[in-house]
């Protein structure tokens, strides 16, 4: 698999972001999406990323798969540096604090989301160079 560049992700993500906002939090895609706004680790600029998510026990979690890449996604590196984020979910926008789930929570949440979105299981099998993180968001406002 060829590594995607930042430009590749922007080209893929911009139409999803526009659709999400124009349609009140819906994208017309098969799986639910949130928009995650992080602060760039190096630039300090806001970065918006559409992500598939799991809503469980009143919290939102996401898998930092980077499409099955051997490297963590940029948005994950951003939130490790700056854990306060903004989430757009359906018609709501709120602030949250991000944390990387530890075991056994990480595997439990990964398994729950992969059961709904099987492509994540494929990423897990393909990625050998790293353990794919799962991020949990705790609402702060």
Secondary structure as UniProt FT lines:
FT   HELIX           6..22
FT   TURN            23..24
FT   STRAND          33..39
FT   TURN            41..43
FT   STRAND          46..52
FT   STRAND          54..56
FT   TURN            57..58
FT   STRAND          59..63
FT   HELIX           66..68
FT   HELIX           74..81
FT   STRAND          84..89
FT   TURN            90..91
FT   STRAND          92..100
FT   TURN            103..104
FT   HELIX           105..116
FT   HELIX           119..126
FT   STRAND          134..139
//
